[in-house]
């Protein structure tokens, strides 16, 4: 129900033309933002008594995947997570939230470096040495990365800037960020796969579609493998109870989707050839997002190190045992069986 509803909004309000306009700074983001906010999607994880939808964590994943498919140019997923984190502790202000990967005191300033959607956000949520810190971007100095059409920025505030600090809740920011970016990446990966497969079937050379050539078929098969693996890893990060993602499944999901993002983007551009890198063609809207989301809150190297430290500390005989037991902490037997036959692979088979 929620997936179909938000996809209808995105079809109308998040076209490639709208994305280009928002990225270029020449178009207002308010229409897209208000359409999603007015429909109640920002409060999907908030409980019923607070006016939210009371959605289970597992039900959030397909919503994030749809946002990824449309290369969403606003911090919708981040706002959903931020509101869920803040709601039990304080009245949540309106506006666009984003999650910052780090917080440092540098001289007389509070600095959040390389913050996704930092150019657009109204509020930032960050882990401040174990505390959940909320800062208003109206008081911030925003420094753009210089990357064209990127919305990443370094934000800094005076050390006495107004802020809300909630003790003991900060660690959830990085874990939640890993999970939501894994979900977004998995959706974008699937859309890139769809576009590549369609192009391979439509583009003709030497009297037949290029998708009939064995070399192209091999590349698309490799792409399908990584898309399916990334989708399953991302979905696993949203299983279990508690209302918040758990660290190990989230770390594994972010690492696996980040690895897939590199390979899938490169294969997609290889199959498309010259047209794939043109500004007018929509593929670059998704592959640019893949690379940016892959780097947000740590690349696969960062999250593999997180997993590796837990592997070494576990003292289990094999890595396979570790992965199995780590996921059993988030999945019961029934959920694991359903996940093993989940929709990403069947969807890929239906496309091939």
Buried (B, 14 or more C-beta within 10 A) or exposed (E): EBEEBBBEBBEEBBBBEBBBBBBEEEBEBEBBBEBBBEEBBBBBBBBEEEEBBBBBBBBBBBBBBBBBBBBBBBBBBBBBBBBBBBBEEEEBEEBBBBBBBBBEEEEEBBBBBBBBBBBBBBBBBBBBEEBBBBBBBEBBEBBEBEEEBBBBBBBBBEEEBEBBEBEEBBEBBBBBBBBBBBBBBBBBBBBBBBBBBEBBEEBEEEEEBBBBBEEBBEBBEEBBBBBBBBBBBBBBBBBBEEBBBBBBBBBBBBBBBBBBBBBBBEBBBEBBEEEBEEEEBBBBBBBBBBBBBBBBBBBBEBBBEBBEEBBEEBEBEEEEEBBEEBBEEBBEEEBBEBBEEBBBBEBBEEEE
